[in-house]
Amino acid sequence: METIDKIRNGLIDKILSIKNRDFLEALDKLVSSSSSESEIIELTNEQKAMLEMSEKDIKNGKLISQEAMDKRNLEWLNAM
């Protein structure tokens, strides 16, 4: 696995080779918006309730495998 420094330096090298202004502006917006992701986001009461319900389902063993969920989703999509 690469270290953070290697990843960062690789990205810098790639960015330095980009000549497309629109691409660089879009990249700048992306990087600028990701730096604000460290802000604390307050959940609504509904979101908190859904998370609590999920925790109860997990504790009670009400789980479904990813494979089974994929199958359900595919059946649902095919029924449309």
Backbone atoms as SQL, in Angstrom:
CREATE TABLE atoms (id INTEGER PRIMARY KEY, chain TEXT, resi INTEGER, resn TEXT, atom TEXT, x REAL, y REAL, z REAL);
INSERT INTO atoms VALUES
  (1, 'A', 1, 'MET', 'N', 0.841, -1.182, 0.000),
  (2, 'A', 1, 'MET', 'CA', 0.000, 0.000, 0.000),
  (3, 'A', 1, 'MET', 'C', 0.882, 1.239, 0.000),
  (4, 'A', 2, 'GLU', 'N', 0.494, 2.196, -0.809),
  (5, 'A', 2, 'GLU', 'CA', 1.299, 3.404, -0.921),
  (6, 'A', 2, 'GLU', 'C', 1.142, 4.286, 0.316),
  (7, 'A', 3, 'THR', 'N', 2.193, 4.999, 0.615),
  (8, 'A', 3, 'THR', 'CA', 2.119, 5.937, 1.722),
  (9, 'A', 3, 'THR', 'C', 1.400, 7.193, 1.256),
  (10, 'A', 4, 'ILE', 'N', 0.944, 7.960, 2.204),
  (11, 'A', 4, 'ILE', 'CA', 0.251, 9.205, 1.881),
  (12, 'A', 4, 'ILE', 'C', 1.155, 10.127, 1.080),
  (13, 'A', 5, 'ASP', 'N', 2.423, 10.199, 1.439),
  (14, 'A', 5, 'ASP', 'CA', 3.353, 11.071, 0.718),
  (15, 'A', 5, 'ASP', 'C', 3.506, 10.652, -0.739),
  (16, 'A', 6, 'LYS', 'N', 3.574, 9.350, -0.992),
  (17, 'A', 6, 'LYS', 'CA', 3.704, 8.876, -2.374),
  (18, 'A', 6, 'LYS', 'C', 2.461, 9.221, -3.182),
  (19, 'A', 7, 'ILE', 'N', 1.306, 9.024, -2.576),
  (20, 'A', 7, 'ILE', 'CA', 0.055, 9.354, -3.264),
  (21, 'A', 7, 'ILE', 'C', -0.002, 10.848, -3.556),
  (22, 'A', 8, 'ARG', 'N', 0.307, 11.656, -2.547),
  (23, 'A', 8, 'ARG', 'CA', 0.271, 13.110, -2.704),
  (24, 'A', 8, 'ARG', 'C', 1.231, 13.556, -3.800),
  (25, 'A', 9, 'ASN', 'N', 2.459, 13.046, -3.780),
  (26, 'A', 9, 'ASN', 'CA', 3.443, 13.439, -4.793),
  (27, 'A', 9, 'ASN', 'C', 3.030, 12.988, -6.186),
  (28, 'A', 10, 'GLY', 'N', 2.427, 11.808, -6.283),
  (29, 'A', 10, 'GLY', 'CA', 1.939, 11.336, -7.573),
  (30, 'A', 10, 'GLY', 'C', 0.845, 12.235, -8.112),
  (31, 'A', 11, 'LEU', 'N', -0.055, 12.658, -7.229),
  (32, 'A', 11, 'LEU', 'CA', -1.118, 13.569, -7.643),
  (33, 'A', 11, 'LEU', 'C', -0.557, 14.915, -8.088),
  (34, 'A', 12, 'ILE', 'N', 0.409, 15.417, -7.360),
  (35, 'A', 12, 'ILE', 'CA', 1.032, 16.694, -7.724),
  (36, 'A', 12, 'ILE', 'C', 1.656, 16.599, -9.104),
  (37, 'A', 13, 'ASP', 'N', 2.377, 15.526, -9.368),
  (38, 'A', 13, 'ASP', 'CA', 2.989, 15.338, -10.690),
  (39, 'A', 13, 'ASP', 'C', 1.934, 15.318, -11.789),
  (40, 'A', 14, 'LYS', 'N', 0.852, 14.618, -11.546),
  (41, 'A', 14, 'LYS', 'CA', -0.215, 14.541, -12.545),
  (42, 'A', 14, 'LYS', 'C', -0.874, 15.895, -12.761),
  (43, 'A', 15, 'ILE', 'N', -1.127, 16.615, -11.679),
  (44, 'A', 15, 'ILE', 'CA', -1.761, 17.931, -11.788),
  (45, 'A', 15, 'ILE', 'C', -0.871, 18.894, -12.560),
  (46, 'A', 16, 'LEU', 'N', 0.433, 18.833, -12.307),
  (47, 'A', 16, 'LEU', 'CA', 1.354, 19.725, -13.013),
  (48, 'A', 16, 'LEU', 'C', 1.362, 19.487, -14.520),
  (49, 'A', 17, 'SER', 'N', 1.001, 18.296, -14.952),
  (50, 'A', 17, 'SER', 'CA', 1.013, 18.000, -16.385),
  (51, 'A', 17, 'SER', 'C', -0.304, 18.364, -17.079),
  (52, 'A', 18, 'ILE', 'N', -1.330, 18.716, -16.317),
  (53, 'A', 18, 'ILE', 'CA', -2.640, 19.051, -16.903),
  (54, 'A', 18, 'ILE', 'C', -2.597, 20.463, -17.479),
  (55, 'A', 19, 'LYS', 'N', -3.051, 20.598, -18.716),
  (56, 'A', 19, 'LYS', 'CA', -3.073, 21.901, -19.392),
  (57, 'A', 19, 'LYS', 'C', -4.498, 22.431, -19.572),
  (58, 'A', 20, 'ASN', 'N', -5.497, 21.587, -19.377),
  (59, 'A', 20, 'ASN', 'CA', -6.886, 21.957, -19.613),
  (60, 'A', 20, 'ASN', 'C', -7.411, 22.812, -18.458),
  (61, 'A', 21, 'ARG', 'N', -7.713, 24.071, -18.761),
  (62, 'A', 21, 'ARG', 'CA', -8.148, 25.019, -17.731),
  (63, 'A', 21, 'ARG', 'C', -9.456, 24.579, -17.070),
  (64, 'A', 22, 'ASP', 'N', -10.432, 24.152, -17.880),
  (65, 'A', 22, 'ASP', 'CA', -11.724, 23.734, -17.333),
  (66, 'A', 22, 'ASP', 'C', -11.559, 22.563, -16.364),
  (67, 'A', 23, 'PHE', 'N', -10.702, 21.627, -16.750),
  (68, 'A', 23, 'PHE', 'CA', -10.449, 20.471, -15.896),
  (69, 'A', 23, 'PHE', 'C', -9.828, 20.918, -14.575),
  (70, 'A', 24, 'LEU', 'N', -8.859, 21.818, -14.651),
  (71, 'A', 24, 'LEU', 'CA', -8.194, 22.293, -13.438),
  (72, 'A', 24, 'LEU', 'C', -9.164, 23.055, -12.531),
  (73, 'A', 25, 'GLU', 'N', -10.054, 23.857, -13.143),
  (74, 'A', 25, 'GLU', 'CA', -11.037, 24.586, -12.336),
  (75, 'A', 25, 'GLU', 'C', -11.996, 23.613, -11.644),
  (76, 'A', 26, 'ALA', 'N', -12.413, 22.581, -12.372),
  (77, 'A', 26, 'ALA', 'CA', -13.297, 21.575, -11.777),
  (78, 'A', 26, 'ALA', 'C', -12.582, 20.832, -10.648),
  (79, 'A', 27, 'LEU', 'N', -11.321, 20.506, -10.867),
  (80, 'A', 27, 'LEU', 'CA', -10.530, 19.829, -9.845),
  (81, 'A', 27, 'LEU', 'C', -10.368, 20.716, -8.611),
  (82, 'A', 28, 'ASP', 'N', -10.158, 22.005, -8.839),
  (83, 'A', 28, 'ASP', 'CA', -10.030, 22.954, -7.734),
  (84, 'A', 28, 'ASP', 'C', -11.309, 22.992, -6.900),
  (85, 'A', 29, 'LYS', 'N', -12.460, 23.014, -7.576),
  (86, 'A', 29, 'LYS', 'CA', -13.735, 23.012, -6.853),
  (87, 'A', 29, 'LYS', 'C', -13.901, 21.725, -6.049),
  (88, 'A', 30, 'LEU', 'N', -13.527, 20.619, -6.654),
  (89, 'A', 30, 'LEU', 'CA', -13.641, 19.328, -5.976),
  (90, 'A', 30, 'LEU', 'C', -12.776, 19.290, -4.721),
  (91, 'A', 31, 'VAL', 'N', -11.540, 19.721, -4.851),
  (92, 'A', 31, 'VAL', 'CA', -10.614, 19.701, -3.716),
  (93, 'A', 31, 'VAL', 'C', -11.068, 20.691, -2.646),
  (94, 'A', 32, 'SER', 'N', -11.548, 21.856, -3.065),
  (95, 'A', 32, 'SER', 'CA', -12.012, 22.856, -2.104),
  (96, 'A', 32, 'SER', 'C', -13.224, 22.360, -1.332),
  (97, 'A', 33, 'SER', 'N', -14.139, 21.683, -2.015),
  (98, 'A', 33, 'SER', 'CA', -15.340, 21.200, -1.333),
  (99, 'A', 33, 'SER', 'C', -15.022, 20.040, -0.400),
  (100, 'A', 34, 'SER', 'N', -14.030, 19.237, -0.737),
  (101, 'A', 34, 'SER', 'CA', -13.709, 18.091, 0.114),
  (102, 'A', 34, 'SER', 'C', -13.031, 18.522, 1.407),
  (103, 'A', 35, 'SER', 'N', -12.409, 19.690, 1.409),
  (104, 'A', 35, 'SER', 'CA', -11.751, 20.143, 2.631),
  (105, 'A', 35, 'SER', 'C', -12.774, 20.563, 3.677),
  (106, 'A', 36, 'SER', 'N', -14.002, 20.890, 3.236),
  (107, 'A', 36, 'SER', 'CA', -15.033, 21.273, 4.196),
  (108, 'A', 36, 'SER', 'C', -15.799, 20.064, 4.719),
  (109, 'A', 37, 'GLU', 'N', -15.451, 18.866, 4.255),
  (110, 'A', 37, 'GLU', 'CA', -16.141, 17.661, 4.699),
  (111, 'A', 37, 'GLU', 'C', -15.853, 17.323, 6.154),
  (112, 'A', 38, 'SER', 'N', -14.854, 17.938, 6.735),
  (113, 'A', 38, 'SER', 'CA', -14.528, 17.644, 8.120),
  (114, 'A', 38, 'SER', 'C', -15.487, 18.337, 9.086),
  (115, 'A', 39, 'GLU', 'N', -16.393, 19.162, 8.541),
  (116, 'A', 39, 'GLU', 'CA', -17.370, 19.829, 9.384),
  (117, 'A', 39, 'GLU', 'C', -18.324, 18.791, 9.972),
  (118, 'A', 40, 'ILE', 'N', -18.805, 19.068, 11.153),
  (119, 'A', 40, 'ILE', 'CA', -19.763, 18.175, 11.794),
  (120, 'A', 40, 'ILE', 'C', -21.133, 18.428, 11.179),
  (121, 'A', 41, 'ILE', 'N', -21.766, 17.353, 10.741),
  (122, 'A', 41, 'ILE', 'CA', -23.083, 17.464, 10.126),
  (123, 'A', 41, 'ILE', 'C', -24.111, 16.974, 11.128),
  (124, 'A', 42, 'GLU', 'N', -25.096, 17.792, 11.397),
  (125, 'A', 42, 'GLU', 'CA', -26.146, 17.442, 12.347),
  (126, 'A', 42, 'GLU', 'C', -27.211, 16.611, 11.641),
  (127, 'A', 43, 'LEU', 'N', -27.513, 15.455, 12.197),
  (128, 'A', 43, 'LEU', 'CA', -28.540, 14.590, 11.630),
  (129, 'A', 43, 'LEU', 'C', -29.922, 15.047, 12.083),
  (130, 'A', 44, 'THR', 'N', -30.908, 14.836, 11.207),
  (131, 'A', 44, 'THR', 'CA', -32.282, 15.140, 11.585),
  (132, 'A', 44, 'THR', 'C', -32.785, 14.057, 12.537),
  (133, 'A', 45, 'ASN', 'N', -33.896, 14.334, 13.196),
  (134, 'A', 45, 'ASN', 'CA', -34.483, 13.334, 14.096),
  (135, 'A', 45, 'ASN', 'C', -34.874, 12.076, 13.332),
  (136, 'A', 46, 'GLU', 'N', -35.340, 12.258, 12.094),
  (137, 'A', 46, 'GLU', 'CA', -35.722, 11.113, 11.268),
  (138, 'A', 46, 'GLU', 'C', -34.505, 10.253, 10.933),
  (139, 'A', 47, 'GLN', 'N', -33.387, 10.896, 10.615),
  (140, 'A', 47, 'GLN', 'CA', -32.160, 10.159, 10.303),
  (141, 'A', 47, 'GLN', 'C', -31.669, 9.391, 11.530),
  (142, 'A', 48, 'LYS', 'N', -31.738, 10.033, 12.684),
  (143, 'A', 48, 'LYS', 'CA', -31.328, 9.369, 13.923),
  (144, 'A', 48, 'LYS', 'C', -32.221, 8.163, 14.207),
  (145, 'A', 49, 'ALA', 'N', -33.522, 8.322, 13.979),
  (146, 'A', 49, 'ALA', 'CA', -34.456, 7.214, 14.206),
  (147, 'A', 49, 'ALA', 'C', -34.154, 6.049, 13.267),
  (148, 'A', 50, 'MET', 'N', -33.848, 6.341, 12.012),
  (149, 'A', 50, 'MET', 'CA', -33.517, 5.287, 11.055),
  (150, 'A', 50, 'MET', 'C', -32.250, 4.545, 11.475),
  (151, 'A', 51, 'LEU', 'N', -31.263, 5.275, 11.958),
  (152, 'A', 51, 'LEU', 'CA', -30.029, 4.640, 12.422),
  (153, 'A', 51, 'LEU', 'C', -30.290, 3.754, 13.640),
  (154, 'A', 52, 'GLU', 'N', -31.131, 4.226, 14.544),
  (155, 'A', 52, 'GLU', 'CA', -31.473, 3.418, 15.717),
  (156, 'A', 52, 'GLU', 'C', -32.202, 2.140, 15.301),
  (157, 'A', 53, 'MET', 'N', -33.110, 2.261, 14.318),
  (158, 'A', 53, 'MET', 'CA', -33.818, 1.077, 13.820),
  (159, 'A', 53, 'MET', 'C', -32.837, 0.095, 13.189),
  (160, 'A', 54, 'SER', 'N', -31.868, 0.619, 12.468),
  (161, 'A', 54, 'SER', 'CA', -30.858, -0.241, 11.844),
  (162, 'A', 54, 'SER', 'C', -30.045, -0.978, 12.895),
  (163, 'A', 55, 'GLU', 'N', -29.666, -0.277, 13.950),
  (164, 'A', 55, 'GLU', 'CA', -28.907, -0.908, 15.029),
  (165, 'A', 55, 'GLU', 'C', -29.719, -2.030, 15.684),
  (166, 'A', 56, 'LYS', 'N', -31.017, -1.795, 15.880),
  (167, 'A', 56, 'LYS', 'CA', -31.878, -2.834, 16.464),
  (168, 'A', 56, 'LYS', 'C', -31.958, -4.044, 15.540),
  (169, 'A', 57, 'ASP', 'N', -32.103, -3.793, 14.235),
  (170, 'A', 57, 'ASP', 'CA', -32.153, -4.899, 13.273),
  (171, 'A', 57, 'ASP', 'C', -30.878, -5.735, 13.339),
  (172, 'A', 58, 'ILE', 'N', -29.750, -5.064, 13.426),
  (173, 'A', 58, 'ILE', 'CA', -28.467, -5.774, 13.494),
  (174, 'A', 58, 'ILE', 'C', -28.401, -6.621, 14.762),
  (175, 'A', 59, 'LYS', 'N', -28.782, -6.035, 15.899),
  (176, 'A', 59, 'LYS', 'CA', -28.755, -6.772, 17.170),
  (177, 'A', 59, 'LYS', 'C', -29.688, -7.976, 17.149),
  (178, 'A', 60, 'ASN', 'N', -30.818, -7.848, 16.435),
  (179, 'A', 60, 'ASN', 'CA', -31.810, -8.927, 16.376),
  (180, 'A', 60, 'ASN', 'C', -31.564, -9.893, 15.224),
  (181, 'A', 61, 'GLY', 'N', -30.461, -9.714, 14.529),
  (182, 'A', 61, 'GLY', 'CA', -30.111, -10.633, 13.454),
  (183, 'A', 61, 'GLY', 'C', -30.924, -10.471, 12.187),
  (184, 'A', 62, 'LYS', 'N', -31.608, -9.361, 12.052),
  (185, 'A', 62, 'LYS', 'CA', -32.408, -9.104, 10.847),
  (186, 'A', 62, 'LYS', 'C', -31.499, -8.531, 9.763),
  (187, 'A', 63, 'LEU', 'N', -30.732, -9.425, 9.166),
  (188, 'A', 63, 'LEU', 'CA', -29.751, -9.021, 8.166),
  (189, 'A', 63, 'LEU', 'C', -30.046, -9.715, 6.850),
  (190, 'A', 64, 'ILE', 'N', -29.510, -9.157, 5.766),
  (191, 'A', 64, 'ILE', 'CA', -29.621, -9.768, 4.449),
  (192, 'A', 64, 'ILE', 'C', -28.254, -9.649, 3.787),
  (193, 'A', 65, 'SER', 'N', -27.857, -10.689, 3.090),
  (194, 'A', 65, 'SER', 'CA', -26.542, -10.655, 2.444),
  (195, 'A', 65, 'SER', 'C', -26.568, -9.701, 1.255),
  (196, 'A', 66, 'GLN', 'N', -25.400, -9.242, 0.866),
  (197, 'A', 66, 'GLN', 'CA', -25.307, -8.358, -0.296),
  (198, 'A', 66, 'GLN', 'C', -25.811, -9.073, -1.546),
  (199, 'A', 67, 'GLU', 'N', -25.501, -10.361, -1.642),
  (200, 'A', 67, 'GLU', 'CA', -25.932, -11.152, -2.800),
  (201, 'A', 67, 'GLU', 'C', -27.463, -11.213, -2.881),
  (202, 'A', 68, 'ALA', 'N', -28.106, -11.444, -1.743),
  (203, 'A', 68, 'ALA', 'CA', -29.568, -11.497, -1.718),
  (204, 'A', 68, 'ALA', 'C', -30.168, -10.132, -2.044),
  (205, 'A', 69, 'MET', 'N', -29.550, -9.078, -1.542),
  (206, 'A', 69, 'MET', 'CA', -30.034, -7.728, -1.827),
  (207, 'A', 69, 'MET', 'C', -29.871, -7.404, -3.305),
  (208, 'A', 70, 'ASP', 'N', -28.752, -7.796, -3.892),
  (209, 'A', 70, 'ASP', 'CA', -28.541, -7.580, -5.325),
  (210, 'A', 70, 'ASP', 'C', -29.611, -8.293, -6.139),
  (211, 'A', 71, 'LYS', 'N', -29.951, -9.512, -5.717),
  (212, 'A', 71, 'LYS', 'CA', -30.974, -10.295, -6.418),
  (213, 'A', 71, 'LYS', 'C', -32.329, -9.594, -6.329),
  (214, 'A', 72, 'ARG', 'N', -32.678, -9.119, -5.140),
  (215, 'A', 72, 'ARG', 'CA', -33.940, -8.385, -4.957),
  (216, 'A', 72, 'ARG', 'C', -33.976, -7.139, -5.835),
  (217, 'A', 73, 'ASN', 'N', -32.874, -6.405, -5.841),
  (218, 'A', 73, 'ASN', 'CA', -32.816, -5.183, -6.643),
  (219, 'A', 73, 'ASN', 'C', -32.978, -5.487, -8.121),
  (220, 'A', 74, 'LEU', 'N', -32.337, -6.540, -8.585),
  (221, 'A', 74, 'LEU', 'CA', -32.430, -6.926, -9.988),
  (222, 'A', 74, 'LEU', 'C', -33.858, -7.333, -10.344),
  (223, 'A', 75, 'GLU', 'N', -34.498, -8.094, -9.464),
  (224, 'A', 75, 'GLU', 'CA', -35.890, -8.479, -9.694),
  (225, 'A', 75, 'GLU', 'C', -36.787, -7.248, -9.753),
  (226, 'A', 76, 'TRP', 'N', -36.548, -6.304, -8.867),
  (227, 'A', 76, 'TRP', 'CA', -37.341, -5.083, -8.830),
  (228, 'A', 76, 'TRP', 'C', -37.141, -4.277, -10.109),
  (229, 'A', 77, 'LEU', 'N', -35.892, -4.151, -10.544),
  (230, 'A', 77, 'LEU', 'CA', -35.608, -3.402, -11.767),
  (231, 'A', 77, 'LEU', 'C', -36.219, -4.071, -12.990),
  (232, 'A', 78, 'ASN', 'N', -36.181, -5.390, -13.045),
  (233, 'A', 78, 'ASN', 'CA', -36.746, -6.114, -14.184),
  (234, 'A', 78, 'ASN', 'C', -38.267, -6.027, -14.219),
  (235, 'A', 79, 'ALA', 'N', -38.884, -5.806, -13.069),
  (236, 'A', 79, 'ALA', 'CA', -40.340, -5.701, -13.004),
  (237, 'A', 79, 'ALA', 'C', -40.840, -4.343, -13.495),
  (238, 'A', 80, 'MET', 'N', -39.963, -3.398, -13.626),
  (239, 'A', 80, 'MET', 'CA', -40.368, -2.045, -14.045),
  (240, 'A', 80, 'MET', 'C', -40.662, -1.994, -15.516);
